[in-house]
Amino acid sequence: MCGRYTLLADELEILTAFDLEQDTIEGYIPSYNIAPGQQVLAIIHDGKQKRAGLLKWGLVPKWAEDEKIGYKMINARSETAHQKPSFKQLMGKKRCLILADSFYEWKQTSDGKQPQRIELENRKVFTFAGLWDKWEHKGKQLFTCTILTKKANTFMQDIHHRMPIILPKHKEDEWIQPVKMEPLVSQQLLESFDEDQLKAYAVHTYVNSAENNDEQCIVPLTS
């Protein structure tokens, strides 16, 4: 799964890296410890252009009666998302990029779970494959998202059995292209992506609390 990550890039760096024509990203604040339920930075294509904005992390499908379902839907398994009622239609037409520059995972050790920070070797800011939806109920409106995950690759298997899907840079626009795809086609597209090189290092359990959000979260753990 993916339950915590970071995004430390400044606004201008993001606008430039993703060729966004907007002048600003309303509400964006860099974070050392992004957690479910928070507003996260994502990019969608509105049919005219790409645009970046905030979505609440934890998908609330448009048919849901209670928004609390979002806390159970922070991730979606890519292997079955094209079949599940909560994700099937979104795979076809509501795909997004969720921006990050690292993510955390907890490795089981003899001393307990040890948090690890995972980054890409060759890219500072990257994107997770995501899905989004708009929810309206009794006058309240939410825009929410979920991160697609897959079975861990060779590198990640030593840390955790699942991992978020990291999109290759040259495939990001294809993932959010403003055309409707058959859900199975979207799923097959995800399977076709090559994997980037990952690197990881241990960090302090300070990061375990989502209330902690400062540089101490990413300081390498020393023995």
C-alpha positions as CSV (number, residue, x, y, z in Angstrom):
1,M,0.0,0.0,0.0
2,C,1.0,3.7,0.0
3,G,-0.1,5.5,3.2
4,R,2.4,8.3,3.6
5,Y,4.6,10.4,1.3
6,T,6.4,13.7,0.8
7,L,6.3,16.6,-1.7
8,L,8.9,19.3,-1.0
9,A,9.2,21.0,-4.3
10,D,8.2,24.7,-4.6
11,E,5.4,26.0,-6.7
12,L,7.5,27.3,-9.6
13,E,9.4,24.1,-9.8
14,I,6.2,22.1,-10.1
15,L,4.7,24.4,-12.7
16,T,7.8,24.2,-14.8
17,A,8.4,20.5,-14.5
18,F,4.9,19.6,-15.7
19,D,4.5,22.3,-18.3
20,L,1.5,23.8,-16.6
21,E,0.2,27.1,-18.0
22,Q,-1.4,28.3,-14.7
23,D,0.4,31.1,-12.7
24,T,-0.2,29.6,-9.3
25,I,-1.4,26.5,-7.4
26,E,-4.0,27.7,-5.0
27,G,-3.6,26.2,-1.5
28,Y,-0.4,24.3,-2.2
29,I,2.0,23.8,0.8
30,P,5.1,21.5,0.6
31,S,4.9,18.7,3.1
32,Y,7.3,16.2,4.8
33,N,4.5,13.9,5.9
34,I,1.4,13.7,3.7
35,A,-1.2,11.5,5.2
36,P,-4.7,10.1,4.2
37,G,-7.5,12.6,4.7
38,Q,-5.3,15.6,3.8
39,Q,-5.5,17.7,0.7
40,V,-2.9,16.5,-1.8
41,L,-1.5,18.0,-5.1
42,A,-2.7,16.3,-8.3
43,I,-2.9,17.1,-12.0
44,I,-5.9,16.4,-14.2
45,H,-6.7,17.3,-17.8
46,D,-10.0,19.2,-18.1
47,G,-10.3,18.6,-21.8
48,K,-8.6,21.9,-22.7
49,Q,-5.4,21.8,-20.7
50,K,-3.6,20.2,-17.8
51,R,-4.1,21.8,-14.4
52,A,-2.8,21.3,-10.9
53,G,-5.0,21.5,-7.8
54,L,-5.8,19.9,-4.5
55,L,-7.8,16.7,-3.9
56,K,-8.7,15.1,-0.6
57,W,-6.7,11.8,-0.3
58,G,-9.2,9.0,0.3
59,L,-11.7,8.3,-2.5
60,V,-15.4,9.0,-1.9
61,P,-17.3,7.6,-4.9
62,K,-20.1,9.8,-6.2
63,W,-22.7,7.2,-5.1
64,A,-21.5,7.0,-1.5
65,E,-23.9,8.0,1.3
66,D,-21.1,8.7,3.9
67,E,-17.9,10.5,3.1
68,K,-16.1,8.5,5.8
69,I,-15.7,5.7,3.3
70,G,-12.7,7.7,2.0
71,Y,-10.5,6.6,4.8
72,K,-10.9,3.0,3.6
73,M,-10.1,3.9,0.0
74,I,-6.7,5.7,0.0
75,N,-5.4,3.0,-2.3
76,A,-6.8,0.9,-5.2
77,R,-5.3,-2.3,-6.4
78,S,-4.5,-1.8,-10.1
79,E,-4.9,-5.5,-10.8
80,T,-8.6,-5.4,-10.1
81,A,-9.5,-1.6,-10.3
82,H,-11.1,-2.1,-13.8
83,Q,-13.6,-4.6,-12.2
84,K,-14.5,-3.0,-8.9
85,P,-17.7,-0.8,-8.8
86,S,-15.8,1.9,-6.9
87,F,-13.1,2.3,-9.5
88,K,-14.3,0.9,-12.8
89,Q,-15.8,4.1,-14.2
90,L,-12.9,6.2,-12.9
91,M,-10.4,4.0,-14.7
92,G,-12.2,4.9,-17.9
93,K,-12.4,8.7,-17.5
94,K,-11.2,10.1,-14.2
95,R,-7.4,9.4,-14.1
96,C,-5.0,11.8,-12.4
97,L,-1.4,12.3,-11.5
98,I,-0.6,12.6,-7.8
99,L,2.7,14.4,-7.2
100,A,5.4,13.2,-4.8
101,D,9.2,13.2,-4.4
102,S,9.4,10.2,-2.0
103,F,7.1,7.9,-0.1
104,Y,7.4,6.0,3.2
105,E,7.0,2.3,3.8
106,W,7.4,0.3,7.0
107,K,9.8,-2.6,6.9
108,Q,9.2,-5.5,9.3
109,T,12.3,-6.2,11.3
110,S,13.2,-8.2,14.4
111,D,12.8,-4.9,16.4
112,G,9.5,-4.0,14.9
113,K,8.5,-1.9,11.9
114,Q,11.2,0.4,10.6
115,P,10.1,3.3,8.4
116,Q,11.9,3.7,5.2
117,R,12.0,6.7,2.8
118,I,11.9,5.6,-0.9
119,E,13.0,7.9,-3.7
120,L,13.8,7.7,-7.4
121,E,17.4,7.6,-8.5
122,N,16.9,9.8,-11.5
123,R,13.9,12.0,-10.8
124,K,13.3,14.5,-8.1
125,V,9.6,15.0,-8.5
126,F,7.5,12.1,-9.9
127,T,3.9,11.1,-10.0
128,F,1.7,8.2,-8.8
129,A,-1.1,6.9,-11.0
130,G,-4.3,8.0,-9.4
131,L,-8.1,8.1,-9.8
132,W,-10.4,10.9,-8.7
133,D,-14.1,11.6,-8.3
134,K,-16.5,14.4,-7.4
135,W,-19.0,13.7,-4.5
136,E,-22.0,15.7,-3.6
137,H,-24.4,15.0,-0.7
138,K,-26.8,17.3,1.1
139,G,-25.2,20.4,-0.2
140,K,-21.7,19.3,0.5
141,Q,-19.1,18.8,-2.3
142,L,-15.8,17.0,-2.2
143,F,-13.1,16.2,-4.8
144,T,-11.2,13.1,-3.7
145,C,-8.6,10.7,-5.0
146,T,-6.9,7.3,-4.5
147,I,-3.4,6.0,-5.4
148,L,-3.2,2.9,-7.6
149,T,-0.9,0.2,-6.3
150,K,0.6,-3.0,-7.5
151,K,2.7,-6.0,-6.4
152,A,6.1,-4.9,-5.2
153,N,8.9,-5.0,-7.7
154,T,12.3,-6.7,-6.9
155,F,13.6,-3.7,-5.0
156,M,10.5,-3.1,-2.9
157,Q,9.9,-6.8,-2.0
158,D,12.4,-6.5,0.9
159,I,10.5,-3.6,2.3
160,H,6.8,-4.4,1.6
161,H,4.7,-6.6,-0.6
162,R,2.8,-3.7,-2.3
163,M,3.9,-0.4,-3.8
164,P,2.4,2.7,-5.5
165,I,2.5,2.8,-9.3
166,I,5.0,5.4,-10.3
167,L,4.4,6.7,-13.8
168,P,7.3,7.0,-16.3
169,K,7.8,10.7,-17.2
170,H,7.0,10.1,-20.8
171,K,3.7,8.4,-20.0
172,E,2.2,10.9,-17.6
173,D,0.3,12.8,-20.3
174,E,-1.0,9.6,-21.8
175,W,-2.4,8.5,-18.4
176,I,-4.5,11.7,-18.0
177,Q,-5.3,12.2,-21.7
178,P,-8.9,13.6,-22.0
179,V,-10.4,10.6,-23.7
180,K,-12.5,7.9,-22.3
181,M,-10.8,4.5,-22.2
182,E,-12.2,1.1,-21.6
183,P,-11.3,0.3,-17.9
184,L,-9.5,-2.8,-19.0
185,V,-7.4,-0.7,-21.5
186,S,-6.4,1.6,-18.7
187,Q,-5.4,-1.3,-16.5
188,Q,-3.3,-2.8,-19.4
189,L,-1.7,0.6,-19.8
190,L,-0.5,0.5,-16.2
191,E,0.9,-3.0,-16.7
192,S,3.0,-1.8,-19.7
193,F,5.0,0.8,-17.8
194,D,8.7,0.2,-17.2
195,E,10.0,0.8,-13.6
196,D,12.3,3.5,-12.5
197,Q,15.3,2.8,-10.2
198,L,14.5,3.2,-6.6
199,K,16.6,3.9,-3.5
200,A,15.7,3.8,0.1
201,Y,17.1,4.7,3.5
202,A,15.8,4.3,7.1
203,V,14.3,7.2,9.0
204,H,13.2,7.7,12.6
205,T,9.9,6.5,13.9
206,Y,9.1,10.2,14.4
207,V,7.5,10.0,10.9
208,N,4.9,7.5,12.3
209,S,2.8,10.3,13.6
210,A,1.1,12.3,10.9
211,E,1.2,15.3,13.2
212,N,4.9,15.5,12.8
213,N,5.7,17.4,9.6
214,D,9.2,18.9,9.5
215,E,12.7,18.1,8.3
216,Q,13.2,15.5,11.0
217,C,10.9,13.2,9.1
218,I,13.4,12.7,6.3
219,V,16.7,12.7,8.3
220,P,18.6,9.4,7.7
221,L,18.6,7.2,10.7
222,T,22.1,6.6,12.1
223,S,23.1,3.6,14.1
